[in-house]
């Protein structure tokens, strides 16, 4: 199967998307079935974005329309949400995946979506005999209204009455019976007489997902601090006469990469450090002292800070934090300058930071008070967090993280 209209035989051309009943041109051969291989119930959510929510009525409308147009298969993508543990999330995507699906990330029923689709499936099943073995015809019921009718040899009949008007209800006559069709809806008639289901009429009650706090990690006694030593050039294992790309150097084992260089200066002096980076954050250290940081996003950014140089050997160490926006061709630090001296072609040393896996038992971790980094439970990475970047509604895209294991946390 292939989501490509000109798929050659024997490959079956299929449809992926939100509205395949509207946009799919159909099979490119009479010997192929009409398949909707990915019905997107939501969409991936990136840092800084609100969740993408499709209404129960909208999904039901497009599924019913696809079936009415002789569709033979609909696959919900996703029907059950999931979790991207560790480093498995795609570029800039939060760890929670399709949490707005009928079954959410935790496997809990999301209403009214789950219940409304259940009723839709039951109504379509009532039409199975004429759908599978009957003849197919269409008839106009008005300017934006149409009937899709299936008639079996045994006299059984099923109809899908469609109102494509997205602003107004419509009263139509079908087989000498009057029907009221809500705007942008489909009524399913398993016997061509009685309405078993209408896609716009959602009767399932809404539910909400609540969380109960079991542990609060606000006590200093619960935490242990570990200090990452600031590397200097002579202690690094990897050296190069260039600023290496972050991703190809770490081989995607870490979001963090140390860049360090040593050089001689003939006197004590004040200077300006300028760093241009494609990463997210750069922290700067000069001779072991912290000198500040700069934060970026999709585009290059610069760190420019005053520093003090000493007579003799000086050590410049930069901690680069990357991770999302992996679609870039390059990531990491692109240029380093002190006053008018560019250090790009000096010999740089490199050191990475990463951790080992492990863990069990389902729990959720709320990182709403944190900033940006990666979190491990019992040495197992459960993914990146970026709580400090907000959506247009001024809230994080994700604060709660599903994980397995007893509670022993490492945050970096």
C-alpha positions as a Markdown table, in Angstrom:
| # | Residue | x | y | z |
|---|---|---|---|---|
| 1 | Unk | 0.0 | 0.0 | 0.0 |
| 2 | Unk | 1.1 | 3.5 | -0.7 |
| 3 | Unk | -0.3 | 7.0 | 0.1 |
| 4 | Unk | 0.5 | 8.1 | -3.5 |
| 5 | Unk | -2.2 | 8.5 | -6.2 |
| 6 | Unk | -0.1 | 7.1 | -9.0 |
| 7 | Unk | 1.0 | 3.9 | -7.2 |
| 8 | Unk | 1.6 | 1.3 | -9.9 |
| 9 | Unk | 0.0 | -2.1 | -9.8 |
| 10 | Unk | -0.1 | -4.2 | -7.7 |
| 11 | Unk | 0.5 | -1.5 | -5.1 |
| 12 | Unk | -2.7 | -0.1 | -3.7 |
| 13 | Unk | -2.9 | 3.7 | -3.6 |
| 14 | Unk | -4.4 | 4.8 | -0.2 |
| 15 | Unk | -5.1 | 8.0 | 1.7 |
| 16 | Unk | -3.6 | 9.5 | 4.9 |
| 17 | Unk | -5.1 | 12.6 | 6.5 |
| 18 | Unk | -8.0 | 14.2 | 8.3 |
| 19 | Unk | -10.6 | 14.3 | 5.5 |
| 20 | Unk | -10.1 | 11.4 | 3.1 |
| 21 | Unk | -13.8 | 11.2 | 2.4 |
| 22 | Unk | -13.5 | 14.6 | 0.8 |
| 23 | Unk | -9.9 | 14.7 | -0.6 |
| 24 | Unk | -9.2 | 11.1 | -1.7 |
| 25 | Unk | -9.6 | 10.7 | -5.4 |
| 26 | Unk | -10.3 | 6.9 | -5.0 |
| 27 | Unk | -8.5 | 3.8 | -6.2 |
| 28 | Unk | -6.5 | 4.3 | -9.4 |
| 29 | Unk | -7.8 | 0.9 | -10.6 |
| 30 | Unk | -11.2 | -0.9 | -10.5 |
| 31 | Unk | -9.4 | -3.9 | -9.0 |
| 32 | Unk | -8.3 | -2.0 | -5.9 |
| 33 | Unk | -10.2 | -1.3 | -2.7 |
| 34 | Unk | -10.6 | 2.2 | -1.2 |
| 35 | Unk | -8.4 | 2.4 | 1.9 |
| 36 | Unk | -7.9 | 5.1 | 4.5 |
| 37 | Unk | -4.7 | 3.9 | 6.1 |
| 38 | Unk | -4.2 | 6.8 | 8.5 |
| 39 | Unk | -7.2 | 8.7 | 9.9 |
| 40 | Unk | -5.5 | 11.3 | 12.0 |
| 41 | Unk | -7.5 | 11.6 | 15.2 |
| 42 | Unk | -5.2 | 14.4 | 16.4 |
| 43 | Unk | -1.7 | 15.4 | 15.4 |
| 44 | Unk | 1.8 | 15.5 | 16.8 |
| 45 | Unk | 2.4 | 18.3 | 19.3 |
| 46 | Unk | 5.6 | 20.3 | 19.3 |
| 47 | Unk | 7.1 | 22.4 | 22.1 |
| 48 | Unk | 5.4 | 25.7 | 22.2 |
| 49 | Unk | 2.1 | 24.4 | 20.6 |
| 50 | Unk | -1.3 | 23.7 | 22.0 |
| 51 | Unk | -2.7 | 20.2 | 21.6 |
| 52 | Unk | -4.5 | 19.6 | 18.3 |
| 53 | Unk | -8.1 | 18.6 | 19.1 |
| 54 | Unk | -10.6 | 17.2 | 16.6 |
| 55 | Unk | -14.2 | 17.0 | 17.7 |
| 56 | Unk | -16.0 | 13.7 | 17.9 |
| 57 | Unk | -18.5 | 15.1 | 15.4 |
| 58 | Unk | -15.8 | 16.0 | 12.9 |
| 59 | Unk | -14.1 | 12.6 | 13.0 |
| 60 | Unk | -17.5 | 10.7 | 12.8 |
| 61 | Unk | -18.6 | 12.8 | 9.8 |
| 62 | Unk | -15.5 | 12.0 | 7.7 |
| 63 | Unk | -15.5 | 8.3 | 8.6 |
| 64 | Unk | -19.2 | 8.0 | 7.7 |
| 65 | Unk | -18.5 | 10.0 | 4.4 |
| 66 | Unk | -15.6 | 7.7 | 3.5 |
| 67 | Unk | -17.8 | 4.6 | 4.0 |
| 68 | Unk | -20.7 | 6.2 | 2.1 |
| 69 | Unk | -18.4 | 6.7 | -0.9 |
| 70 | Unk | -17.6 | 3.0 | -1.1 |
| 71 | Unk | -14.7 | 3.1 | 1.4 |
| 72 | Unk | -13.7 | -0.4 | 2.5 |
| 73 | Unk | -11.3 | 0.3 | 5.3 |
| 74 | Unk | -10.6 | 3.0 | 7.9 |
| 75 | Unk | -7.6 | 2.8 | 10.2 |
| 76 | Unk | -7.5 | 5.3 | 13.1 |
| 77 | Unk | -4.1 | 6.9 | 13.6 |
| 78 | Unk | -3.9 | 6.9 | 16.5 |
| 79 | Unk | -6.8 | 5.2 | 18.3 |
| 80 | Unk | -4.6 | 4.7 | 21.4 |
| 81 | Unk | -2.2 | 7.5 | 22.3 |
| 82 | Unk | 1.3 | 6.7 | 23.5 |
| 83 | Unk | 4.6 | 7.9 | 25.0 |
| 84 | Unk | 8.0 | 8.6 | 23.4 |
| 85 | Unk | 10.4 | 7.4 | 26.1 |
| 86 | Unk | 14.1 | 8.4 | 26.1 |
| 87 | Unk | 15.2 | 9.9 | 22.8 |
| 88 | Unk | 12.6 | 8.4 | 20.5 |
| 89 | Unk | 10.5 | 11.5 | 20.1 |
| 90 | Unk | 10.7 | 13.1 | 16.6 |
| 91 | Unk | 12.1 | 16.6 | 15.9 |
| 92 | Unk | 10.9 | 19.0 | 18.6 |
| 93 | Unk | 7.9 | 16.7 | 19.5 |
| 94 | Unk | 6.9 | 16.3 | 23.2 |
| 95 | Unk | 7.0 | 12.9 | 24.8 |
| 96 | Unk | 3.2 | 12.6 | 24.9 |
| 97 | Unk | 2.0 | 11.3 | 21.5 |
| 98 | Unk | -1.6 | 11.6 | 20.3 |
| 99 | Unk | -2.9 | 12.1 | 23.8 |
| 100 | Unk | -6.2 | 13.4 | 22.3 |
| 101 | Unk | -7.0 | 10.0 | 20.7 |
| 102 | Unk | -10.1 | 8.0 | 21.8 |
| 103 | Unk | -7.8 | 6.2 | 24.3 |
| 104 | Unk | -5.3 | 8.6 | 25.7 |
| 105 | Unk | -1.6 | 8.3 | 26.5 |
| 106 | Unk | -2.4 | 6.4 | 29.7 |
| 107 | Unk | -4.9 | 4.0 | 28.0 |
| 108 | Unk | -7.9 | 5.9 | 29.6 |
| 109 | Unk | -11.1 | 6.4 | 27.6 |
| 110 | Unk | -11.5 | 10.0 | 26.3 |
| 111 | Unk | -15.1 | 11.0 | 26.1 |
| 112 | Unk | -17.1 | 11.9 | 24.2 |
| 113 | Unk | -14.8 | 10.8 | 21.3 |
| 114 | Unk | -14.6 | 7.1 | 22.3 |
| 115 | Unk | -18.3 | 6.7 | 22.9 |
| 116 | Unk | -19.4 | 8.7 | 19.8 |
| 117 | Unk | -17.2 | 6.6 | 17.6 |
| 118 | Unk | -18.5 | 3.4 | 19.2 |
| 119 | Unk | -22.0 | 4.4 | 18.3 |
| 120 | Unk | -20.9 | 5.3 | 14.7 |
| 121 | Unk | -19.3 | 1.8 | 14.3 |
| 122 | Unk | -22.5 | 0.1 | 15.6 |
| 123 | Unk | -24.6 | 2.1 | 13.1 |
| 124 | Unk | -22.3 | 1.2 | 10.2 |
| 125 | Unk | -22.4 | -2.5 | 11.2 |
| 126 | Unk | -26.2 | -2.4 | 10.9 |
| 127 | Unk | -25.7 | -1.6 | 7.2 |
| 128 | Unk | -23.3 | -4.4 | 6.6 |
| 129 | Unk | -25.4 | -6.6 | 4.2 |
| 130 | Unk | -26.2 | -3.9 | 1.6 |
| 131 | Unk | -22.8 | -2.3 | 2.1 |
| 132 | Unk | -20.9 | -5.5 | 1.3 |
| 133 | Unk | -23.2 | -7.0 | -1.3 |
| 134 | Unk | -25.5 | -4.3 | -2.6 |
| 135 | Unk | -25.6 | -2.0 | -5.6 |
| 136 | Unk | -24.5 | 1.6 | -5.1 |
| 137 | Unk | -26.1 | 4.9 | -6.3 |
| 138 | Unk | -26.3 | 8.5 | -5.3 |
| 139 | Unk | -29.1 | 11.1 | -5.5 |
| 140 | Unk | -29.2 | 14.8 | -4.9 |
| 141 | Unk | -31.3 | 16.0 | -2.0 |
| 142 | Unk | -30.5 | 19.7 | -2.4 |
| 143 | Unk | -27.8 | 22.2 | -3.3 |
| 144 | Unk | -25.4 | 20.9 | -0.6 |
| 145 | Unk | -27.2 | 17.7 | 0.3 |
| 146 | Unk | -26.7 | 14.2 | -1.2 |
| 147 | Unk | -27.8 | 10.6 | -0.5 |
| 148 | Unk | -25.5 | 7.6 | -0.9 |
| 149 | Unk | -27.7 | 4.5 | -1.2 |
| 150 | Unk | -26.8 | 0.8 | -1.0 |
| 151 | Unk | -29.4 | -1.8 | -2.1 |
| 152 | Unk | -29.1 | -5.5 | -1.6 |
| 153 | Unk | -30.6 | -8.2 | -3.8 |
| 154 | Unk | -32.7 | -9.4 | -0.8 |
| 155 | Unk | -34.4 | -6.0 | -0.7 |
| 156 | Unk | -32.3 | -4.7 | 2.2 |
| 157 | Unk | -31.4 | -1.0 | 1.8 |
| 158 | Unk | -29.0 | 1.4 | 3.7 |
| 159 | Unk | -28.6 | 5.1 | 3.1 |
| 160 | Unk | -26.2 | 7.9 | 4.2 |
| 161 | Unk | -27.9 | 11.3 | 4.0 |
| 162 | Unk | -25.2 | 14.0 | 3.9 |
| 163 | Unk | -25.6 | 17.7 | 4.6 |
| 164 | Unk | -22.4 | 19.5 | 3.4 |
| 165 | Unk | -23.6 | 23.0 | 4.5 |
| 166 | Unk | -21.4 | 24.0 | 7.4 |
| 167 | Unk | -23.7 | 26.9 | 8.6 |
| 168 | Unk | -27.3 | 25.7 | 8.3 |
| 169 | Unk | -29.5 | 22.7 | 9.0 |
| 170 | Unk | -31.4 | 21.3 | 6.0 |
| 171 | Unk | -34.8 | 19.6 | 5.7 |
| 172 | Unk | -34.7 | 17.0 | 2.9 |
| 173 | Unk | -37.1 | 14.4 | 1.5 |
| 174 | Unk | -35.8 | 10.9 | 0.9 |
| 175 | Unk | -38.1 | 8.1 | -0.3 |
| 176 | Unk | -41.1 | 10.3 | 0.5 |
| 177 | Unk | -39.9 | 10.7 | 4.1 |
| 178 | Unk | -38.8 | 14.1 | 5.5 |
| 179 | Unk | -35.5 | 14.3 | 7.4 |
| 180 | Unk | -33.9 | 17.1 | 9.4 |
| 181 | Unk | -30.1 | 17.1 | 8.8 |
| 182 | Unk | -28.0 | 19.3 | 11.2 |
| 183 | Unk | -25.3 | 21.4 | 9.5 |
| 184 | Unk | -22.2 | 19.4 | 8.4 |
| 185 | Unk | -23.6 | 16.0 | 9.4 |
| 186 | Unk | -24.5 | 12.6 | 8.1 |
| 187 | Unk | -27.5 | 10.6 | 9.1 |
| 188 | Unk | -27.2 | 6.8 | 8.8 |
| 189 | Unk | -30.3 | 4.9 | 7.9 |
| 190 | Unk | -29.7 | 1.1 | 8.1 |
| 191 | Unk | -33.1 | 0.4 | 6.5 |
| 192 | Unk | -33.4 | 3.5 | 4.4 |
| 193 | Unk | -36.2 | 4.7 | 6.7 |
| 194 | Unk | -35.1 | 5.2 | 10.3 |
| 195 | Unk | -32.1 | 7.2 | 11.5 |
| 196 | Unk | -29.8 | 5.1 | 13.7 |
| 197 | Unk | -27.1 | 7.7 | 14.0 |
| 198 | Unk | -26.3 | 11.3 | 13.1 |
| 199 | Unk | -22.6 | 12.4 | 13.2 |
| 200 | Unk | -23.4 | 15.8 | 14.6 |
| 201 | Unk | -25.6 | 14.6 | 17.5 |
| 202 | Unk | -23.1 | 13.7 | 20.3 |
| 203 | Unk | -25.0 | 12.1 | 23.2 |
| 204 | Unk | -22.0 | 10.7 | 25.1 |
| 205 | Unk | -21.1 | 12.7 | 28.2 |
| 206 | Unk | -17.8 | 14.5 | 28.5 |
| 207 | Unk | -15.3 | 13.2 | 31.0 |
| 208 | Unk | -12.2 | 14.7 | 32.5 |
| 209 | Unk | -8.8 | 13.3 | 33.5 |
| 210 | Unk | -7.7 | 14.1 | 37.0 |
| 211 | Unk | -4.4 | 13.4 | 38.7 |
| 212 | Unk | -3.7 | 12.7 | 42.4 |
| 213 | Unk | -0.5 | 13.8 | 43.9 |
| 214 | Unk | 1.3 | 10.8 | 45.5 |
| 215 | Unk | 4.7 | 12.3 | 46.1 |
| 216 | Unk | 6.0 | 15.9 | 46.2 |
| 217 | Unk | 9.6 | 16.4 | 45.5 |
| 218 | Unk | 9.9 | 19.7 | 47.3 |
| 219 | Unk | 12.2 | 18.6 | 50.2 |
| 220 | Unk | 15.9 | 19.1 | 50.0 |
| 221 | Unk | 16.4 | 15.8 | 51.8 |
| 222 | Unk | 14.8 | 14.0 | 48.8 |
| 223 | Unk | 17.4 | 15.3 | 46.4 |
| 224 | Unk | 21.1 | 14.5 | 45.8 |
| 225 | Unk | 23.2 | 16.9 | 43.7 |
| 226 | Unk | 25.9 | 15.7 | 41.4 |
| 227 | Unk | 28.5 | 18.1 | 39.9 |
| 228 | Unk | 29.6 | 17.6 | 36.3 |
| 229 | Unk | 33.3 | 18.6 | 36.2 |
| 230 | Unk | 34.1 | 21.4 | 33.8 |
| 231 | Unk | 36.5 | 19.8 | 31.3 |
| 232 | Unk | 39.6 | 21.5 | 30.1 |
| 233 | Unk | 41.3 | 20.8 | 26.7 |
| 234 | Unk | 44.1 | 18.6 | 28.0 |
| 235 | Unk | 41.6 | 16.2 | 29.6 |
| 236 | Unk | 39.4 | 15.6 | 26.5 |
| 237 | Unk | 39.6 | 12.5 | 24.4 |
| 238 | Unk | 38.3 | 14.0 | 21.1 |
| 239 | Unk | 40.2 | 16.9 | 19.5 |
| 240 | Unk | 39.8 | 18.7 | 16.2 |
| 241 | Unk | 41.0 | 21.9 | 14.5 |
| 242 | Unk | 37.4 | 22.9 | 13.9 |
| 243 | Unk | 34.0 | 23.4 | 15.7 |
| 244 | Unk | 32.4 | 20.0 | 15.2 |
| 245 | Unk | 28.7 | 19.5 | 14.5 |
| 246 | Unk | 26.8 | 18.6 | 17.7 |
| 247 | Unk | 24.6 | 15.8 | 16.4 |
| 248 | Unk | 27.3 | 13.9 | 14.4 |
| 249 | Unk | 29.7 | 14.2 | 17.3 |
| 250 | Unk | 27.4 | 12.8 | 20.0 |
| 251 | Unk | 25.8 | 10.3 | 17.6 |
| 252 | Unk | 22.4 | 11.2 | 19.2 |
| 253 | Unk | 23.5 | 9.8 | 22.6 |
| 254 | Unk | 23.2 | 13.2 | 24.4 |
| 255 | Unk | 21.6 | 16.6 | 24.0 |
| 256 | Unk | 24.7 | 18.0 | 25.7 |
| 257 | Unk | 28.2 | 18.5 | 24.3 |
| 258 | Unk | 31.2 | 20.3 | 25.9 |
| 259 | Unk | 33.4 | 22.4 | 23.6 |
| 260 | Unk | 36.7 | 23.5 | 25.2 |
| 261 | Unk | 39.8 | 25.3 | 24.0 |
| 262 | Unk | 43.0 | 26.5 | 25.7 |
| 263 | Unk | 45.1 | 29.4 | 24.4 |
| 264 | Unk | 47.9 | 31.7 | 25.7 |
| 265 | Unk | 47.4 | 35.3 | 26.5 |
| 266 | Unk | 50.3 | 37.7 | 27.4 |
| 267 | Unk | 48.6 | 39.8 | 30.1 |
| 268 | Unk | 45.6 | 40.2 | 32.4 |
| 269 | Unk | 42.9 | 41.9 | 30.4 |
| 270 | Unk | 39.2 | 42.4 | 30.0 |
| 271 | Unk | 37.6 | 41.1 | 26.7 |
| 272 | Unk | 34.3 | 40.1 | 25.1 |
| 273 | Unk | 33.4 | 36.5 | 24.4 |
| 274 | Unk | 31.1 | 36.1 | 21.4 |
| 275 | Unk | 29.6 | 32.7 | 20.5 |
| 276 | Unk | 27.3 | 32.0 | 17.6 |
| 277 | Unk | 25.3 | 28.7 | 18.0 |
| 278 | Unk | 22.6 | 26.6 | 16.2 |
| 279 | Unk | 21.8 | 24.8 | 19.5 |
| 280 | Unk | 19.1 | 25.8 | 22.0 |
| 281 | Unk | 21.3 | 27.0 | 24.9 |
| 282 | Unk | 25.0 | 27.7 | 25.4 |
| 283 | Unk | 26.6 | 28.0 | 28.9 |
| 284 | Unk | 30.0 | 29.7 | 29.0 |
| 285 | Unk | 32.9 | 29.1 | 31.4 |
| 286 | Unk | 36.2 | 30.9 | 31.5 |
| 287 | Unk | 39.0 | 29.4 | 33.6 |
| 288 | Unk | 36.4 | 27.4 | 35.5 |
| 289 | Unk | 34.2 | 30.4 | 36.3 |
| 290 | Unk | 30.6 | 30.6 | 35.0 |
| 291 | Unk | 30.2 | 33.6 | 32.7 |
| 292 | Unk | 26.5 | 33.3 | 31.5 |
| 293 | Unk | 24.3 | 31.7 | 28.9 |
| 294 | Unk | 22.2 | 32.5 | 25.9 |
| 295 | Unk | 19.0 | 30.8 | 24.7 |
| 296 | Unk | 17.7 | 30.4 | 21.1 |
| 297 | Unk | 15.2 | 28.4 | 19.2 |
| 298 | Unk | 14.8 | 27.6 | 15.5 |
| 299 | Unk | 17.4 | 30.1 | 14.4 |
| 300 | Unk | 21.0 | 31.0 | 15.2 |
| 301 | Unk | 21.6 | 33.0 | 18.3 |
| 302 | Unk | 24.6 | 34.7 | 19.9 |
| 303 | Unk | 26.1 | 34.8 | 23.4 |
| 304 | Unk | 28.1 | 38.0 | 24.0 |
| 305 | Unk | 29.5 | 38.4 | 27.5 |
| 306 | Unk | 32.4 | 40.4 | 29.0 |
| 307 | Unk | 35.2 | 38.1 | 30.4 |
| 308 | Unk | 38.5 | 38.4 | 32.2 |
| 309 | Unk | 41.6 | 36.9 | 30.7 |
| 310 | Unk | 44.7 | 36.1 | 32.7 |
| 311 | Unk | 48.3 | 36.1 | 31.8 |
| 312 | Unk | 49.3 | 32.7 | 30.6 |
| 313 | Unk | 47.0 | 29.8 | 29.7 |
| 314 | Unk | 43.2 | 30.5 | 29.5 |
| 315 | Unk | 40.5 | 27.8 | 29.2 |
| 316 | Unk | 37.3 | 28.6 | 27.4 |
| 317 | Unk | 34.6 | 25.9 | 28.0 |
| 318 | Unk | 31.2 | 25.9 | 26.4 |
| 319 | Unk | 28.3 | 23.6 | 27.2 |
| 320 | Unk | 26.0 | 23.2 | 24.2 |
| 321 | Unk | 22.4 | 22.0 | 24.7 |
| 322 | Unk | 20.6 | 20.9 | 21.6 |
| 323 | Unk | 18.0 | 18.2 | 21.0 |
| 324 | Unk | 14.9 | 19.4 | 19.1 |
| 325 | Unk | 14.7 | 20.9 | 15.6 |
| 326 | Unk | 16.8 | 17.8 | 14.5 |
| 327 | Unk | 15.8 | 18.6 | 10.9 |
| 328 | Unk | 18.6 | 21.1 | 10.7 |
| 329 | Unk | 21.6 | 20.2 | 8.6 |
| 330 | Unk | 23.9 | 21.2 | 11.5 |
| 331 | Unk | 23.6 | 21.9 | 15.2 |
| 332 | Unk | 25.9 | 23.1 | 17.9 |
| 333 | Unk | 28.4 | 26.0 | 18.1 |
| 334 | Unk | 29.3 | 27.6 | 14.8 |
| 335 | Unk | 31.7 | 30.5 | 15.8 |
| 336 | Unk | 33.7 | 31.6 | 18.9 |
| 337 | Unk | 35.5 | 35.0 | 19.1 |
| 338 | Unk | 37.3 | 36.8 | 21.8 |
| 339 | Unk | 37.7 | 40.5 | 20.9 |
| 340 | Unk | 39.1 | 40.2 | 17.3 |
| 341 | Unk | 40.5 | 36.7 | 17.7 |
| 342 | Unk | 38.4 | 33.9 | 16.1 |
| 343 | Unk | 39.0 | 30.5 | 17.8 |
| 344 | Unk | 37.1 | 28.4 | 15.2 |
| 345 | Unk | 40.2 | 26.8 | 13.8 |
| 346 | Unk | 42.0 | 26.3 | 17.1 |
| 347 | Unk | 42.2 | 22.7 | 18.3 |
| 348 | Unk | 39.1 | 22.0 | 20.4 |
| 349 | Unk | 38.4 | 19.2 | 22.8 |
| 350 | Unk | 35.0 | 17.5 | 23.2 |
| 351 | Unk | 33.1 | 15.6 | 25.9 |
| 352 | Unk | 29.6 | 14.3 | 26.0 |
| 353 | Unk | 27.2 | 13.5 | 28.9 |
| 354 | Unk | 24.6 | 10.7 | 28.9 |
| 355 | Unk | 23.0 | 8.1 | 31.1 |
| 356 | Unk | 22.0 | 4.4 | 31.2 |
| 357 | Unk | 18.5 | 2.8 | 31.0 |
| 358 | Unk | 16.2 | 0.9 | 33.5 |
| 359 | Unk | 12.8 | 1.0 | 35.3 |
| 360 | Unk | 9.2 | -0.3 | 35.8 |
| 361 | Unk | 5.6 | 0.5 | 37.1 |
| 362 | Unk | 3.5 | 3.2 | 35.5 |
| 363 | Unk | 3.5 | 6.7 | 37.1 |
| 364 | Unk | 3.4 | 10.3 | 35.9 |
| 365 | Unk | 6.0 | 12.9 | 36.8 |
| 366 | Unk | 5.0 | 16.6 | 36.8 |
| 367 | Unk | 7.8 | 18.9 | 35.8 |
| 368 | Unk | 5.8 | 22.1 | 35.8 |
| 369 | Unk | 8.4 | 23.8 | 38.0 |
| 370 | Unk | 11.4 | 22.9 | 35.8 |
| 371 | Unk | 13.0 | 24.6 | 32.8 |
| 372 | Unk | 14.6 | 22.5 | 30.0 |
| 373 | Unk | 16.5 | 19.3 | 29.9 |
| 374 | Unk | 16.2 | 15.5 | 30.0 |
| 375 | Unk | 14.8 | 13.4 | 32.9 |
| 376 | Unk | 15.9 | 9.9 | 34.0 |
| 377 | Unk | 14.1 | 7.5 | 36.4 |
| 378 | Unk | 16.4 | 4.9 | 37.9 |
| 379 | Unk | 18.9 | 5.7 | 35.2 |
| 380 | Unk | 16.3 | 5.4 | 32.4 |
| 381 | Unk | 15.6 | 8.4 | 30.2 |
| 382 | Unk | 11.9 | 9.1 | 30.0 |
| 383 | Unk | 12.4 | 11.9 | 27.5 |
| 384 | Unk | 13.2 | 15.6 | 27.1 |
| 385 | Unk | 11.3 | 18.3 | 28.8 |
| 386 | Unk | 11.0 | 22.0 | 27.8 |
| 387 | Unk | 8.6 | 23.6 | 30.3 |
| 388 | Unk | 10.1 | 27.1 | 29.9 |
| 389 | Unk | 8.9 | 27.5 | 26.3 |
| 390 | Unk | 5.3 | 28.4 | 26.3 |
| 391 | Unk | 2.3 | 28.2 | 23.9 |
| 392 | Unk | 0.4 | 31.3 | 22.7 |
| 393 | Unk | -1.8 | 30.7 | 25.7 |
| 394 | Unk | 1.3 | 31.2 | 27.9 |
| 395 | Unk | 1.5 | 27.7 | 29.3 |
| 396 | Unk | 3.9 | 24.8 | 28.7 |
| 397 | Unk | 3.0 | 22.3 | 25.9 |
| 398 | Unk | 3.6 | 19.4 | 28.4 |
| 399 | Unk | 4.2 | 19.2 | 32.1 |
| 400 | Unk | 3.3 | 15.6 | 33.0 |
| 401 | Unk | 5.5 | 12.7 | 31.8 |
| 402 | Unk | 4.5 | 9.0 | 31.9 |
| 403 | Unk | 7.3 | 6.6 | 33.1 |
| 404 | Unk | 7.9 | 3.2 | 34.6 |
| 405 | Unk | 9.8 | 2.4 | 37.8 |
| 406 | Unk | 10.2 | 3.2 | 41.4 |
| 407 | Unk | 10.9 | 6.8 | 42.2 |
| 408 | Unk | 14.6 | 7.8 | 41.9 |
| 409 | Unk | 15.0 | 10.8 | 39.7 |
| 410 | Unk | 17.9 | 12.5 | 37.8 |
| 411 | Unk | 17.2 | 15.8 | 36.1 |
| 412 | Unk | 19.7 | 17.4 | 33.8 |
